[in-house]
Structures are given as C-alpha cells and as structure tokens.
Amino acid sequence: MVESFPLLNQVIVSTGFCCLQIGHLIMWLVSFLFIYLAIKKGFEPLLLVPIGFGILLANLPLAPIMGFSDHGGEAHRNLIQWFYDYGVANELIPCIIFMGVGALTDFGPMIANPKVLILGAAAQLGVYISFFFAILFGFGIKEAAAIGIIGGADGPTCIYLTAILAPHLLGANALAAYSYMAMVPLIQPPIMRLLTTEAERKIKMKQMRPVSKREKIIFPLLGTVVICLLVPPAAPLMGMMFLGNLFRESGVVQRLSHAAQNELLNIVTIFLGLSVGATMNAEAFLKPQPIFIFVLGLVAFAFSTAGGVLMAKLMNLFLKEKINPLIGSAGVSAVPMAARVSQVEGQKADKHNFLLMHAMGPNVAGVIGTAVAAGLFLTMLR
C-alpha cells in the first residue's frame, strides 16, 4: 500500500522510527535514570540533567546532533559537535570550569592546616592503582592513564586528560567520573565505616585558626608558581583555578568573580553536560570496553577513598592532636560533596561532632592533587 505512494514512503523512511533499535531504547533508559537521580535524588543535578538529556539526544536515530551533515556537498558540524570539538576536545571547557571552581573555593581550611595536603595526595591512590589494573587488563598506557584519573573524582580533569591522551574514551570516562561524583554519598560511607572504629569516628578536632586576607591572596600566586614550575602540563588547569581564586580573594574584581562563579560556569556546564552525554550513543557505549571502564572507575574511587582514610590513621600515630580519619575520605576532588559526607558520618557517631570545615581542607587539596597527577601523566606520556 505504502509503495503506491512514493512520497509517503519517503516521509516514513525519513523518520527515526524506522531506524530505532533495541540499543537506542537501552540508552534511553540510561538517560532517564540519570535524569531521575538528578531530579528525585538530588545527585549532582547541574551535571546529570544535561548529561542525561545529551544521552537521549544522541540516541534519537537520524537526529543531526553529533557528527557531520551534508549541506550542499559540504560537511557541516551538527549542533553539539560544535560544543564538543571547540569546547571539550580542545580542553577549553575544563579550563573555564576550573576558573569557576577557583572562584567558588575557599582555600582557608587548607591554609590553616597544611597537613591535610598529605591527605589530598594520599586520596590519589586509586588513580595509580586503577592505572596499573587497566594496563594489566589490556588497555594501552595512555588509555590506562585516562582511566586511572577517574579515581580523583574530578570531572574536568578527567575530561582534560582523556581528550589529550585517549579521546576515543572520552564519553565513557567522563560519564564514569561524573556518575561516581554524583554517587559519593552512596559509595564512600561503607568504606569509611569499614576502615574506622567508632572511637575514631568520634574524634573531635579543634577549631582552626583564622586565615588572614593576605595569606589568601598570596596562596594562589605562590601556588601557581610552585605547581606550574614543578608540573608544567598542569598549568592550564591550575593557572585557571588560581586565577579564579585570586578574583575571589582580592576583593577588587567582584564582577569578574561573580561572572566566573555564575554565568560563565553555568554556560560551560550546560555545554559540557550535553557534549559528554551526546558522545554516549548506543553503538559506542553498549560494548564491553565502556562497561569495564565503569568497573575500573569504581575500583579507582574506592581505593582513593580508602587511601585518604588510611593516611589519616597513619598520621595519627605521630600527631599529638589527632585527625578524625573520616576527613581523609574528602581527599577525593568531589567538592564539596565529599566533605559533606565526612560531616554526616561524623555526626552519626557523635551529633556534636562538626567536621565540615576540617574536611574542606583535604577536599580542596584533592583538587590540586588530581590536577598534579594529570600533569604527571602528561609529562610522561604526551
């Protein structure tokens, strides 16, 4: 019947319904799951809503979302391909996000208690553990580095490193990193309780000393010089983060600080979420390799959490003023969610225990630690 009406047949064939496959439907369910977790459970909604919607768009057959379209014999980038090529693949968006993060971050807790830098470094354990696991299971050394950085729980750093070393893994790596960041309240508490005693969880820490404005202004300047000289490939990330922090702490460029924290950060977050989600089409994602990356990402994240907790316990053997080991888990870069998890677990042990500001120290140290780890990988492998 339809064959008798070629125009009608052409219209029907041109719809996405004719190309719909089971893989697309599975990815729709993944998309709906992300959006559900964001809206209903409140898991990183600023990230999961655009990522989830990007997954949905990428799995609508024939929709000109990613890739290229033929316009008069010339190939033209589709909508989100523009965001991906000029924002993500060229590492622009991760660096802008780091500037926004810097403008939002108070480094005071870390400056007041520099010992927590050790916790931030120890919480990178999962990065190196999963790096060696990935090599053991057949990934190339550059791919292994890109997978390992998931353990730092820092989405922009993961995207930055993966785009340079293993761009074909960008979608799976970014999705794994942001998924585990969103699930920090589910993943970390069992590990924290397993590795600590009730008495350790009840340790109360003294109020931190006040940090002067001068110290807060000097820190981003000094941090930029020291870190970028030690690990030059980390300069794009660290430089932008410390610039944003200088905006915040100087007190004389409130408009720039406000723009970095709000409008600019919000815009690039939309573009990043859509771009990351749109790379997750059924053909690329429903394969053993991306699923295995998810497993390795979970291993990395678990070891990073354990590394921070165990380092705090080790430090307590030598410190007069004990550290509550729960704040060690905040050494992963999921700011500020990991610090809030430390606070919640501490109050479960003792409702009068307030760990949030103490946990923010290793939390922001973890951001630096993950960026430095990425810089080390780039130094060795680029």
Disulfide bonds with the S-S distance in Angstrom:
none
